[in-house]
C-alpha cells in the first residue's frame, strides 16, 4: 500500500491584513507561518511575491506560499494600503506691507 500526501500545507499570516500605512513611512513585512501534516511547521520570513512601494499611494498584494515535500502548495495574501500622510504642517502666511497702517477717515484703503 502506497500512502500519498495530497493535502496542501496551511499558510497563516503573521500580523494583520489589511494593513494601512502612511506614504513615506516604513513597511515591515511580518511574514507568515506554514503548517503541514507531513513536513511539520515553519516560518516564511518574507513574501514569495509582491512588494510595497511606500512612496506611491495604492493597494498592494503581498503573497506567501509554501510547497511541501510532496509538491502540495498552500498560500495566503496580505493587502497593504498606502495612504496619503496627513498634512500637519500649517501654512505660512506672509504679510505684504506694514503691520500697522494709518488710514485717514473717509479715504479708501487698498490692501497690499
Secondary structure, DSSP 8 states (H G I E B T S, - for coil): ---------EEEESS-SSEEEETTS------EEEEETTTEEEEE-S-SB----TTS-EEEEEEEEEE-TTS-EEEEEEEEEEE-----S-------S-S-----TTS-----
